[in-house]
Amino acid sequence: DTVNVVTPVVAAITPISFDHVAVLGPTLRDIARAKAGIVKPGVPVVVAPQADEALAEILREAGDASPVWAADASSLRPLVNAPDLPRAYPVPVDAALLSLKGQYQLENARTAMGVAVLLRDHGFELPARVIADALRTVSWPARFEVVPGTPAVVIDGAMNGASAARLREGLAALPHRRLILVLGTSRDKDVGAIARELVPAASAVVVTRSRHPRSAEQEVVAEVIKPLLQGPLVITDDVPPAIDEARRLATKDDLICVAGSLFVAAAAREALGLAREID
């Protein structure tokens, strides 16, 4: 993994799942071994919740030289080579404080909070009020980004089975009558894994593609979706008409979700007037 060339003050590893398998390897252990390259001797590591085989690779890489901490709900919990007592977060990380939606964003925020705790040990000035303000105001475009309206639209760059599962959990928590899914992926992604998580909950699916050269052909995606869908299937050649079709299919009490690729998510943000030029 490219980040492994640096030696950080503190390292963080978010949940490891199946992605970039052609480069990192076909198993979760292979992928975790590549990601664990960020673990350096003597450098503390904060880990988000992990599958057992992924955590085993991280701990193997740490050996007896690197302190590893788990970012739990209320504190940092020592795993190996760290002091025995948990470290409390400067402020509680809960849904009432965090501006980002979704359970997985709470896990991400707790991982970041754990990094802040350990950075304080290295002399970084991170007052609790600054951290709290950051949690209240942070934004993350195209990650469970809720666009108000009738119907509302959720934009999420979920691009593998694990991220699609977390998206599905978040969608279930939002009030709506039916889900209209706009889905487009890249050729190197596991379309089946994404579809199995998202399509069964959808009342209709609009298949589309981004203009990126790696985008998957709509017909290929549609063939994967058909056995999982109990409702209309529409195919479009670009994201803006896909959103138009989703709105045509939806009522005011429904929910539209655009997912499957960050390229598709970016195109959706542009179509909805959310994108802005950054100098």
C-alpha positions in Angstrom: 0.0 0.0 0.0 1.4 3.4 -1.0 1.0 5.0 2.5 3.5 2.4 3.8 6.5 4.5 2.6 6.1 7.0 5.4 7.0 6.6 9.1 4.1 8.3 11.0 3.9 9.7 14.5 0.7 7.7 14.9 -0.8 5.2 12.5 -4.5 4.4 12.0 -6.1 1.5 10.2 -9.8 1.7 9.4 -11.9 -1.5 8.7 -10.2 -3.7 6.1 -12.4 -5.4 3.5 -12.2 -6.9 0.1 -11.1 -4.3 -2.5 -8.3 -3.9 -5.0 -7.9 -7.7 -4.9 -6.0 -7.8 -8.2 -3.2 -5.7 -6.5 -3.4 -6.6 -2.8 -4.4 -10.3 -3.1 -7.5 -12.5 -3.1 -8.0 -13.0 0.6 -8.7 -10.7 3.5 -5.4 -11.9 5.1 -3.5 -10.8 2.0 -5.2 -7.4 2.0 -4.6 -6.9 5.7 -0.9 -7.8 5.3 -0.5 -5.1 2.7 -2.4 -2.5 4.8 -0.4 -3.5 7.9 2.7 -2.2 6.3 1.9 1.2 7.9 2.8 -0.4 11.2 6.4 0.7 12.1 8.5 -0.3 15.0 7.8 1.9 18.1 4.9 3.8 16.3 1.5 3.5 18.1 -1.3 2.2 16.0 -5.1 2.8 16.4 -7.3 0.2 14.8 -11.0 0.3 14.1 -13.1 -2.8 14.5 -11.7 -5.5 12.2 -12.4 -9.0 11.1 -10.4 -11.6 13.1 -8.1 -12.5 10.3 -7.3 -8.9 9.5 -6.6 -8.0 13.1 -4.3 -11.1 13.3 -2.2 -9.7 10.5 -2.0 -6.3 12.1 -0.9 -7.8 15.4 1.6 -10.1 13.7 3.2 -7.0 12.0 3.3 -5.2 15.3 5.2 -8.1 17.0 6.6 -6.9 20.3 7.7 -3.5 19.0 4.6 -1.4 18.1 1.8 -0.4 20.6 -1.6 -1.3 19.2 -4.8 0.2 20.5 -8.4 -0.6 19.7 -10.8 2.3 19.1 -13.8 1.2 21.2 -17.0 3.1 21.8 -15.9 5.1 24.8 -12.1 4.7 25.0 -8.9 3.4 23.5 -8.3 -0.2 24.6 -4.8 -1.6 24.7 -4.2 -4.7 22.6 -0.5 -5.3 22.6 2.7 -3.5 23.7 0.6 -0.7 25.3 0.0 0.3 28.9 -2.7 -1.9 30.5 -5.3 0.9 31.2 -7.7 2.2 28.6 -7.4 5.8 27.5 -10.6 7.9 27.7 -11.5 10.1 24.7 -11.4 13.9 25.4 -15.1 14.1 24.4 -17.7 11.4 23.9 -18.2 10.2 20.3 -21.9 9.6 19.7 -24.5 10.3 17.1 -25.8 13.4 18.9 -22.4 15.1 18.5 -21.1 13.8 15.1 -22.4 15.6 12.0 -21.8 12.6 9.8 -24.5 10.0 9.6 -24.2 6.2 9.7 -22.8 3.8 12.3 -19.6 3.3 10.3 -18.9 7.1 10.6 -19.0 6.7 14.4 -16.4 4.0 14.1 -14.3 6.3 11.8 -14.7 9.2 14.2 -13.6 7.0 17.2 -10.6 5.9 15.3 -9.7 9.6 14.6 -10.3 10.4 18.2 -7.9 7.7 19.2 -5.3 9.2 17.0 -5.9 12.6 18.6 -5.4 11.0 22.1 -2.0 9.6 21.1 -0.9 12.8 19.2 -1.4 14.6 22.5 1.3 12.4 23.9 3.6 13.8 21.3 3.0 17.4 22.2 0.2 18.2 19.8 -2.2 20.8 21.2 -5.7 19.4 20.7 -8.1 20.9 23.2 -11.4 19.1 23.8 -13.4 22.0 22.6 -11.6 22.0 19.2 -12.2 18.3 18.8 -15.9 18.7 19.7 -16.2 21.5 17.2 -14.6 19.4 14.5 -17.0 16.5 15.1 -20.0 18.8 15.0 -18.9 20.5 11.7 -17.0 17.8 9.7 -18.4 17.1 6.3 -17.6 14.2 4.0 -19.0 14.5 0.5 -20.3 11.3 -1.2 -20.2 9.3 2.1 -23.8 8.9 3.2 -24.4 12.4 2.1 -28.1 13.2 2.5 -29.5 15.7 0.1 -32.9 17.0 1.4 -35.8 17.1 -0.9 -39.0 15.3 -1.8 -37.8 12.7 -2.2 -34.5 12.9 -0.4 -31.4 11.6 -2.1 -28.5 9.8 -0.4 -25.2 9.8 -2.2 -22.6 7.2 -1.1 -19.5 6.0 -2.9 -19.9 2.4 -1.5 -17.8 0.3 -3.9 -17.5 -3.1 -2.4 -19.6 -5.5 -0.4 -18.6 -4.3 3.0 -19.2 -0.6 2.3 -22.5 -1.5 0.6 -23.5 -3.4 3.8 -22.8 -0.4 5.9 -24.7 1.8 3.5 -27.7 -0.6 3.7 -27.7 -0.3 7.5 -27.7 3.5 7.3 -30.5 3.6 4.7 -32.7 1.3 6.9 -32.5 3.9 9.7 -33.8 6.7 7.5 -37.6 7.2 7.2 -38.9 6.2 3.8 -41.6 4.2 2.1 -39.6 2.7 -0.8 -36.0 2.7 -1.9 -35.1 3.7 -5.5 -31.5 2.7 -6.2 -29.3 4.3 -8.8 -26.3 2.0 -9.3 -23.1 2.2 -11.3 -19.8 0.6 -10.7 -16.3 0.3 -12.0 -15.1 -2.8 -14.0 -12.7 -3.9 -11.3 -15.3 -4.1 -8.5 -17.3 -7.1 -7.3 -20.7 -6.0 -8.7 -22.3 -9.1 -7.2 -21.2 -8.3 -3.7 -22.5 -4.7 -4.0 -25.8 -5.8 -5.5 -26.5 -8.5 -2.9 -26.3 -5.9 -0.2 -28.3 -3.1 -1.8 -30.7 -4.5 -4.5 -33.0 -6.7 -2.4 -34.1 -3.7 -0.4 -34.8 -1.7 -3.5 -38.3 -1.3 -5.1 -36.7 -0.2 -8.4 -33.1 0.1 -9.7 -31.7 2.5 -12.3 -28.5 1.2 -13.7 -26.0 3.8 -15.0 -22.4 4.5 -15.5 -20.0 7.4 -15.0 -17.9 8.9 -17.8 -14.7 7.4 -16.4 -13.0 4.9 -18.7 -13.1 2.3 -15.9 -16.8 2.4 -15.5 -18.6 -1.0 -15.9 -21.0 -1.5 -18.8 -24.6 -1.0 -17.7 -25.8 -4.2 -19.4 -23.2 -6.2 -17.3 -24.4 -4.6 -14.1 -28.0 -5.2 -15.1 -27.5 -8.9 -15.6 -26.2 -9.2 -12.1 -29.0 -7.3 -10.6 -32.0 -9.0 -12.4 -32.1 -12.1 -10.2 -32.1 -10.0 -7.0 -34.7 -7.4 -8.0 -38.5 -7.5 -7.5 -39.4 -4.4 -9.4 -38.6 -2.2 -12.4 -35.1 -2.1 -13.9 -34.1 0.9 -16.0 -30.9 1.4 -17.9 -29.4 4.8 -18.6 -26.2 5.9 -20.2 -25.2 8.7 -17.8 -25.8 9.8 -14.2 -28.0 12.9 -14.7 -30.7 11.0 -16.7 -30.4 8.2 -14.1 -31.4 10.6 -11.4 -34.2 11.9 -13.5 -35.5 8.4 -14.0 -35.2 7.7 -10.2 -37.2 10.8 -9.5 -39.9 9.7 -12.1 -40.2 6.3 -10.3 -40.2 7.8 -6.8 -42.9 9.4 -4.7 -42.4 12.1 -2.1 -42.2 9.6 0.7 -39.6 7.4 -1.1 -35.8 7.6 -0.8 -33.3 7.7 -3.7 -29.8 6.3 -3.2 -27.0 6.8 -5.7 -24.1 4.3 -5.0 -21.6 1.9 -6.4 -18.7 4.1 -7.3 -17.0 7.4 -6.3 -17.1 8.4 -9.9 -20.9 7.9 -10.0 -21.2 9.7 -6.7 -19.2 12.6 -8.0 -21.3 12.8 -11.1 -24.5 12.8 -8.9 -23.2 15.6 -6.8 -22.5 17.6 -9.9 -26.0 16.9 -11.3 -27.6 18.0 -8.1 -25.6 21.2 -7.9 -23.5 20.2 -4.9 -20.1 20.2 -6.6 -17.9 23.2 -6.3 -14.6 24.1 -7.9 -11.6 24.1 -5.6 -8.7 26.3 -6.7 
